[in-house]
């Protein structure tokens, strides 16, 4: 999408390749040490279905290898025995029925499918091919069939020695993310509520990586930990790196916290990305996602959090979080404070109360940006300020942000230069 993206991705490719070689070489286990999903604090063996490589799921999908695990699922690369194509299957934990998160994800996909939309942003949302259930030793497990994906944006970011996305990579990511949010907010009437660097993934354009994964698993099987006669835990295997310019597109994933509808109430969002209306238990809508995007940009571009939200004992503190917001944005309008009684805990007649001795920190958006300078920095700050506003109704919508002057300085990919030298 950008001329500067491909050389940078080639440099990252070399860094990731070195990391993967080191990881493979150190893939041995020590007896008694937690392995893979056993590291989860709430792990119990009977919650997870004991998938085995070579097993055929739902009479359709042969398991090739393990892609990873999450809080409530494991993910596997599988081959369809009908058309020999590859899919990724998420095998969910046994909960005696769909969890709230899983139920929301399924409702989201059903809702989106019912729209029959032609919105271009829908192409930047991870698809769902279908679902099925399998019987495990301790109960039923729901399985979600997705297209295989490559790495997360967080993995791409940390494969760079600077642990940052450069300006071109950031705009590339934001262009797709904002297009996806434009579809969600304007047409689907959905709020994602959980935007983070792990929920943005690259699509897989180089399908040879899937064949390479299959061959590598057959030639050099992943480490395993045998628990009992029915349960073996497999080590996860990373996909390789694309050849040449065959890098996929960033797409939005994980809709287990998505809310359908215009207006909502209740606690949402990762703590450091939480919009002020959420902290004050006001009604919130799609503009909460927009606040989330602005704060996420600091993680990706500066490799630091915009907000810390910690007290003097390094404990989470909503009061310190709001104090930081005041430091960056100034005091909120009085009409905003009237929307919730909770604001009286920290504000008095429009002034900061200093409750608990919490002072407004000396911070500024201007000084917190190190990656840019000059006119580019001013345009970037104007872009950020259009998202970080106390009043949700004053924040720009995703569709408007795509037209922002800072975003508009996107250099289209010149396909004739895709095999050019590294820089």
N, C-alpha and C positions, 0 to 999 in steps of 0.2 A: 504494500500500500504506500510505502514511502521509500524514496531512493536510499536514505540513510539507514533504513531498517535492516536490509539484507546483509551489508558488511558487518553490522553490529551483531546480528544473529550468528553469523559465521564465527565471530570471535567467541561468542557465548557457547557455540557448539563445541569448540575445542575445550573450553573450561569444563563444561558438563561431561564431556567424554572422559576427561581425566578423572573427574569425581566418580563417575560410574565405574571406571576400572578399579579405583581404590575401594569402592563399596563392595564390588564383587570379590575382591581379594580378601576382604575382612568379614566375609559373610558366615563365619563359623559361630556356633552357639556354645555357651557354657551351661552345663547341666544345672537345673534349678533356677536359672535366670528366666524372668518373664520374656515371652517371645511374641512379637506381633500384637494381636488384639489382647493378649494376656496383660499387656501393659496398661490397659484401660482400668481406671480405679474401680469401676463398677462391674468388671468382667466376671461372668459366671459361665462355665462351659456350656451348660444346657440352653443358654440363650442363643448361641450361634449354631447354625447348621454346619455339620462337618463335611464340607465340600471336599471331594477328592479329584485330583487331576486325572483326566481320562473318563470321568463320570459323565453320563449324558443326562442333562436336566430337561424335564418336560418332554422327553422323547424327541427333542429337537436340537439341543445345543450341547456339544461336547466341550468339556472344560479343558482349556489349553494351559492356563497358568494364572497365578494370582497377581492382580494389579495393585491391590492395596486393601486397606480396611479403614473404617470410620467408627464413630461412636456406636452406631446401631446397624452396621452392615459390613459385609466383606464384598470386594469387587473382583470379578474374574473375567479374563479374556476367554471367549468361547467361539467355537466354529459352528455354524449352522450345518447340520448334516443333510439338509435339503438342498441348499444352494451353495454350500461351502464358504459363504461369506462370514466375516467376523462380526461379533457383537460384544458389548460389555454388559455383564449381568451383575446387578447389585442384589445380593442375597441378604434380606433383612433379618434382624433378630426376632426371636419368638417373644411376642408380648401378649399372647392370649387374645389377639385382635390387633388391628392397625393402630399404631400410636398416633397421637395428635399430629405430630410432624409428618408422618407418612400419609395420613389421611389428607392433610392439607396439600401435600405434593400431588397426590392422585387427583384431588379435586381441581387443582390448578391445571393439570394436563387435560382433564376432561373439559374444563371451561374453555381453554384455548382452542381445543379441537372443535368445539361447538361454534366458534366464531367464523370459521372458514375465511380467515383474514388473508389479505394480500399485502399487508403492511410489511415493508422491507425489513423492519427491525425484528420481525419474527425469525428471520434466518440466523439471528445472533442469540438464539435461545436453544439450549440443548434439547434435542428431541427425545421422545419416548416411543419405542416401537411397540411395546406391549407389556403385559404383566402375566404372571402365573403363580401358582402356589405349589410348594413341595412339602412333603411330610418328613419331618426329622424325628429323631429319637424321643424328643420331648414335646413335639407339637408342630403346628403348621408355620411355614415361613413364606412370606410374600417375596417375589422376585420381580425386579424391574429390568427390562431389556432396553438398553440405550445404544446409540452408536459409540464406538470406541473413541476416546479422547486422548490427547497427548499429555502435556504437563500443565500445571496451574500457572497463572501469572506470578504467583508468589515464588514458585520454583524457578521460573524464568528470571525473575528479579534477583534471586539469591545465587543464581549461577553466574551472574556478573560480579567480578571482583569488587566493584563499588557497592554492590547490593542496592543498586538503584536502576530504575528504567530511565533511559535518556529521553529527551524531549520528544523525539520522533516515535519511540516505542510507547511512551505515555499517551500521546495523541492517538496513535493507532488503537490502543486499548480503549481509551475514552470514547472514540468515535463509535466503536461497536457497542460498548456498554450503554452509551446514551441512546443509540438507535434502538437497542433492546428495551430500554426504559421508556422510550417514546411509545413503542408498541404497548408495553404493559400499562402505562399510565393513561394514554390518550384513547386507546381502543379497547384493551382488555379490562380496563378499570381494576388493575391489580397493583398492590404495593409489595415489593420483594421483601423488605425489612431486614435483610441479612447480607448486605453487600460487603464482601471482603475479598482479599486477594486469593483466597483458596476457592472461592466460588466463581471465579472467572478462569476458564480453561481454554487451551488452544485445541482447535479441531485437528483431526489427523488427515493430512493431505497426501502424505507419502505412505501408501499402503504396504510397501515393502517392509516397513518397520514391524508390521503384524506378523508377517512370514518369518522375519528375523527373530522375533520374540519366540515364536513357536519352535524354530530350529534350536535356539539357545536353550530353551527349557528341556528339549529332548536330549541335547548333547551334554548339557551341564545342569542337571536338575537343581532347582532352588532348595535351600536347606529346609529341613522339616523337623518338627518336634512331635514325637508320637506320645499321645496322652493315654490312650487305651485302645482296645480292639476296634472301636468305631470312630475314633477321633484323632486326626493328625492335623497339626497346624503347619501351614506352608509359609515360607518366606515370600514376600512380595518381590516382583521383578519389574524394573523400570523399562519402558520402551526406549529404543535407541533414539538417535537424532536424525532429523530429516536430511535428505541428500540435496545439496544445492539450495535452491530457493523454495523448496516444497514445505514451507512452514504454514501451519494452519491459521485460522482466524480466531481471535479471542471471542468466546461466547459466554453468556451468563448461565450458570448452573444452580442446582440445589434450591428447590422451591418449597422446602418443607416448612418454611416460616411465612410463606406468601399469604397475603390477605386479599380476598376478592371483595370489591365494593369501594365506594368513594370515601367514606369517613369511618374512623375506628377509634378505639380507646384501649389503653392497656400497655404493658411494658413490652417493648420490642428492641431490636438492634443490639449488636455488640456494644458493650458498655462505653468504650471510648468513641464510638461513632453515634452515640445516642443524641437525637435532636432535642432542643430545649423543651419543646411542647410535650415530648415523651417524659422527660424528667419531671415536669410540672403536672403530669396526669391530665393534660388537656386532650381534646380530640385531635387526631392527626390524620394525615392523608398522604398522597404520593409525594408531597414536598419533603417528607421525612427522608425518603430515599435520596433526594437531591442534596440535603445536608450531609448525608452519609457519604455520597460521592466526593464532596469537597474534602472531607476529613480523610477519606481513603487516599486521596491524591498525595497527601503528605507522606504516608507510609511508602507509596510507590516511588515518589519523585525525590524525597529527601531522606528516606530510610529512617524516619523518626515519627513519633506520634505528635499531632498538633496539640492534643490535650493529654494530660497525665491523669487527672481526676484522682489524685492520691493526697492523703493528709500527711502530717509530719511523721507518722509511724508507718508510712507506705501502705496504708489501708485505703480501700476504695472510699471515695467521698463525693457524693453528689454536690455538696456545698462548694468544695474546691473546684469541681467541674464547672459549675455555673460561674464561679469567680473568674476562671480562665476565659470563659465566654465573654464576660464583661470586659476583661483585659483586652481581648482582641476586637470586640465589636462595639464597646461602649454600653451604657445603660440601655435597657429595653424601653420602648414606649410605654407610657402608663396604660394605654388601652390594651396593650398586650398583657400587662400584669393583672388586669381585671378579669382575665379569662380563667383564672384558677386561684383558689384560696391558698394553695401551697406556696405561691410566690411570696406570701407574707412571711414565710420562714426566713427568707434571705433579703427581701426588699421592704423598705418602709417609706411610704409616700414617694415612691419612685427612686429612692436612694438605697445604696448598698448598706445593709445593717451591720455587716461585720460579725454575723452570728458565730459564736464559738471562737472569736478572735481571728476568723479567716479574712485576710486582706486580699484586695484585687492585685494580682501579680503584674509586674511591669513587663508586658509582652506586646509584640506587634506582629501583624502578618508580614509587614515589610521586612522586618529583620529576620523572620523565620524562613525566608526563601534564600537559599544559597546556590541553587542550581542555575539561576538566571540572573541577568543584569540588564540595565538599560531599558529600551522600549519593550523588549520581550518580557521583562519582569513586570513592568507596569500593566501590560495587556493581560498577563497571567493573573496578577492580583485582582484586576477588574473582573476577570472570569470567576475567580474564587469568591469574591465579595458578592457576586450575583447569586451565589448559592448559600452563603453563610449570612442569613438575615434572621433576626428574631421573629419577624412576621412571616409565617409560612407562605402566605398569599403573595408576598413580594419576591420570593425566590423564583428564578427563571425555571421554566419547564425544560424537560430533556430536549424536546424538539427545538426550543429557543437556544439552548446551550450549543447545539450542533452548528448554529449559525453565528456563534460568538466570534468576534475578530481574532481572538487567540486561537480558537479551534480552526478558523477558516484558513489559517496559514499552514495548510496541509499540502505537502508536496506529493503529487500522485506518483505511483511506482512507474518507473521507466523500464519496461520489460527488456529493452535492449541492453540495460546495464546490470541485469540480474546476475550475470556471470563475471562482473567486474572484479577488480582487485580488492583485497581487504583494506580497511582503513581504521 
